[in-house]
Amino acid sequence: MLTGRCLCGDITFEYEGPLGPVALCHCSQCRRAHGSAFSASAPVQKVRFRFLSGQERVQEFESRPGKYRAFCGRCGSHLYSRVDAIPGILRLRVGVINEPLGKGPAQHVFVGSKSDWFEITDDLPRFEKTERTNDPH
């Protein structure tokens, strides 16, 4: 069981299921949304994700047609993203999880649009786009 919360603590959740591979996304939308070089997220099964408090504070922004980014309407913490094309999967922002993940990132995605001020220095696989997965494991 994983639990998590936003920065202000109004939104809390739990997830009972496998956490998919952690991806570090370097696309311009993630960089802009997070104010950082990349975002870190992992796919989770929506049916195993449950809000414990604050669901009414969750705001969603449609960043491109069919893609939504969810955040706390009070403190702005990014929680997950979802796409209409894969309705059963959320891409959970791993920074909001309370417990140790027990694993590190698996890959860098959208490296073709990464910032010029950040250098990738690890040996993780790098992809120009992203690999879609419906099966967190």
C-alpha positions as CSV (number, residue, x, y, z in Angstrom):
1,M,0.0,0.0,0.0
2,L,1.3,3.4,-1.0
3,T,0.0,6.7,0.5
4,G,0.5,10.2,-0.5
5,R,-0.5,13.8,-0.2
6,C,-0.2,17.3,-1.6
7,L,2.0,20.0,-0.1
8,C,-0.7,21.5,2.1
9,G,-2.0,18.1,3.1
10,D,-5.6,18.8,2.1
11,I,-5.5,16.0,-0.5
12,T,-4.5,12.5,0.7
13,F,-4.7,9.2,-1.2
14,E,-3.8,5.6,-1.2
15,Y,-2.8,3.2,-3.9
16,E,-3.0,-0.6,-3.5
17,G,-1.3,-2.1,-6.5
18,P,1.9,-2.3,-8.5
19,L,3.7,0.9,-9.3
20,G,4.8,0.9,-12.9
21,P,8.3,2.0,-14.1
22,V,9.3,5.5,-13.1
23,A,9.9,7.8,-16.1
24,L,11.7,11.1,-16.0
25,C,9.9,13.3,-18.6
26,H,11.9,16.1,-20.2
27,C,9.1,17.5,-22.5
28,S,8.5,21.2,-22.5
29,Q,5.0,20.8,-20.9
30,C,6.4,18.9,-17.9
31,R,9.2,21.3,-17.5
32,R,6.9,24.2,-17.6
33,A,4.3,22.6,-15.3
34,H,6.9,21.5,-12.7
35,G,9.3,24.4,-13.0
36,S,12.1,21.9,-13.2
37,A,14.3,20.0,-15.7
38,F,11.8,17.0,-15.7
39,S,8.9,15.4,-14.0
40,A,9.0,12.0,-12.3
41,S,6.0,9.8,-12.7
42,A,4.8,6.2,-12.8
43,P,1.7,4.5,-14.3
44,V,-0.8,3.2,-11.7
45,Q,-4.1,1.5,-12.2
46,K,-7.0,3.9,-11.6
47,V,-9.2,1.3,-10.0
48,R,-6.6,0.8,-7.3
49,F,-6.2,4.5,-6.6
50,R,-8.5,6.1,-3.9
51,F,-8.7,9.6,-2.4
52,L,-8.9,9.6,1.3
53,S,-9.5,13.3,1.7
54,G,-9.7,16.5,-0.4
55,Q,-11.0,15.0,-3.7
56,E,-13.0,18.2,-4.1
57,R,-9.8,20.2,-4.1
58,V,-8.4,18.3,-7.2
59,Q,-8.3,20.6,-10.2
60,E,-7.6,19.3,-13.7
61,F,-6.1,21.2,-16.6
62,E,-6.4,20.0,-20.2
63,S,-2.8,20.6,-21.4
64,R,-3.5,19.2,-24.8
65,P,-6.6,17.6,-26.3
66,G,-7.4,14.5,-24.3
67,K,-4.6,15.0,-21.7
68,Y,-5.3,16.3,-18.2
69,R,-2.9,17.3,-15.5
70,A,-4.3,17.1,-11.9
71,F,-3.1,19.3,-9.1
72,C,-4.3,20.6,-5.7
73,G,-6.4,23.7,-6.1
74,R,-5.0,25.2,-2.9
75,C,-1.2,24.5,-2.9
76,G,-0.7,23.6,-6.6
77,S,1.0,20.3,-6.0
78,H,1.0,18.1,-9.1
79,L,-0.7,14.8,-8.4
80,Y,-1.1,12.9,-11.7
81,S,-1.9,13.1,-15.3
82,R,-4.3,11.1,-17.4
83,V,-5.2,10.7,-21.1
84,D,-8.5,9.8,-22.5
85,A,-6.9,7.2,-24.8
86,I,-5.9,5.1,-21.7
87,P,-8.8,5.6,-19.3
88,G,-7.6,3.0,-16.7
89,I,-4.2,4.5,-16.1
90,L,-3.0,7.5,-14.1
91,R,0.6,8.8,-14.3
92,L,1.1,9.4,-10.6
93,R,3.8,12.0,-9.7
94,V,6.0,10.0,-7.5
95,G,7.2,13.0,-5.5
96,V,3.8,13.1,-3.7
97,I,4.2,9.5,-2.4
98,N,5.0,9.2,1.3
99,E,6.7,5.8,1.4
100,P,10.1,4.9,-0.1
101,L,9.5,3.5,-3.6
102,G,12.1,0.8,-3.4
103,K,13.2,1.5,-7.0
104,G,14.7,4.3,-9.0
105,P,13.9,5.7,-12.4
106,A,13.7,3.4,-15.3
107,Q,14.0,5.8,-18.3
108,H,14.2,9.3,-19.6
109,V,11.5,10.3,-22.1
110,F,11.1,13.2,-24.5
111,V,14.9,13.8,-24.4
112,G,14.8,15.5,-27.7
113,S,13.1,18.5,-26.1
114,K,15.1,18.5,-22.8
115,S,16.4,21.8,-21.4
116,D,19.8,22.9,-22.5
117,W,20.8,23.7,-18.9
118,F,20.4,20.1,-17.6
119,E,22.8,17.3,-18.5
120,I,21.7,13.6,-18.2
121,T,24.7,11.9,-16.7
122,D,23.2,8.4,-15.9
123,D,23.0,5.3,-18.2
124,L,19.3,4.9,-18.1
125,P,17.6,4.3,-21.5
126,R,16.6,7.5,-23.3
127,F,13.7,7.9,-25.7
128,E,12.7,10.7,-28.0
129,K,9.1,10.2,-27.1
130,T,7.4,7.9,-24.5
131,E,6.5,4.3,-24.3
132,R,2.9,3.9,-23.4
133,T,2.1,1.2,-20.9
134,N,-1.2,-0.1,-19.6
135,D,0.4,-2.6,-17.2
136,P,2.1,-1.2,-14.1
137,H,4.4,-3.8,-12.7
